[in-house]
Amino acid sequence: MPSAILHRDLRTTPPLVERGEGAYLFDTTGKRYLDASGGAAVSCLGHSHPRVIAAIEAQLRRMPFSHTSFFTNQPAEDLAALLIDRAPAGFGAGRVAFLGSGSEAMEAALKLARQHFWEKGEPKRARFIARRMSYHGNTLGALAIGGHAGRRAPYAPMLMDVAHVSPCFAYRFQAPGESDDAYATRLADELAVEIERQGPETVAAFIAEPVVGATIGCVPPVPGYFRRIREVCDRYGVLLIADEVMCGMGRTGSLFAIAQEDVCPDIITIAKGLGAGYQPIGALLASETVIAPLAAGSGTLQHGHTYMSHAIACAGSLAVMRALEEEQLLGAVQQRGRDLEAALRARFGDHPHVGDIRGRGLFWAMELVADRATKAPFPKSLGLAAQIKRVALANGLICYPSGGTADGENGDHVLLAPPFILSAPQIDEIVDKLDVSLKQALGARPLAA
């Protein structure tokens, strides 16, 4: 009987997963898959962590749901306090809103930025600026601020008007001989010019991923970039929103990825690793500065969803956060990240079709190119990313290949975001299976650009 699910690919039904243990998933045939991407950088604790399961079971027996228009609940209160306590220096006595996904968190962040200025007496500030080749979610508002041309194209007539500036993508766009400082300054100047073009009195916020995830593959900024961006935002009174849905919650080696840039944003969005896949959850953190006009004005948040601050989701997430700290997993991310980087560079550093290897912590990607010397990408028509995903899955490896890396349409990369409990032998397994999968995928098609 055919599946009744509206699957992502209507032509095939994916394998039926049955159980998960640590870094592995097992389907109903008994086949084992090493989850080297955490799905989509979600499963940071691996699968079936007993501490998280116990917390969810206990909360389910105690009280599964209450609506936030009537009640708060202890797991949500405790989780919010933990996150604010560990937020970047300068965040102050901020607040947290818990949503159901990263896309929901981004929608809430946009609306909060707008309400901040409405309450502050600057009602013209309703415009947003983001970066090309970025991704911020799949709801219409989040898709509008996203800068991935291919993902936006089918829905372009439905999207609000958002300005996009250049990404900080050194491999592709830093000029030959240009220093990191000069590159960062050039990009910050571009943002300033765009704010002036829009009219500074109309711009509410600039949105960026501290380490870019799915669209171009684990791209960290050059040193000093976010400090200069923060300076521009401050000059024009524009809020800085850090989208850490994919790169946050320990993925890059610190709880908040932006903390490594010595910058404090005004709003931070998180998801994925926040709940580690045990329950659907996302969140936004708003600094004391952002909340102050609301507190002094209407005293209300003009936004809501039925499942905000869901008690079971918050209980599971609180257990995830405590596991990260008590099991010292941030240190493990840093060490295993260095090990993974070394293994990738040793195996693929001279590969004729690996143009760049980049990342932080346990968040790494390899950009695939038709020609290393010219950085010419493989064309979209080859469907290389999809082929790698299919072959790797057949080889028992879950990785995250994506297309459009070079220009939004052409180019490919393979993203790795394994669980923080990764062992040294599992790093070898990832590299070995990825090596075999790349040989099979690249050998199955012509290699001309």
Secondary structure, 3 states (H helix, E strand, C coil): CCCCCCCCCCCCCCCCEEEEEECEEEECCCCEEEECCHHHHCCCCCECCHHHHHHHHHHHHHCCCCCCCCCCCHHHHHHHHHHHHCCCCCCCCCEEEEECCHHHHHHHHHHHHHHHHHHHCCCCCCEEEEECCCCCCCCHHHHHHCCCHHHHHHHHHHCCCCEEECCCCHHHHCCCCCCHHHHHHHHHHHHHHHHHHHCHHHEEEEEECCCECCCCCCECCCCCHHHHHHHHHHHHCCEEEEECCCCCCCCCCCCCHHHHHCCCCCEEEECHHHCCCCCCCEEEEECHHHHHHHHHCCCCCCCCCCCCCCHHHHHHHHHHHHHHHHCCHHHHHHHHHHHHHHHHHHHHCCCCCEEEEEEECCEEEEEECCECCCCECCCHHHCHHHHHHHHHHHCCEECEEEECCCCCCCCEEEEECCCCCCCHHHHHHHHHHHHHHHHHHHHCCCCCC
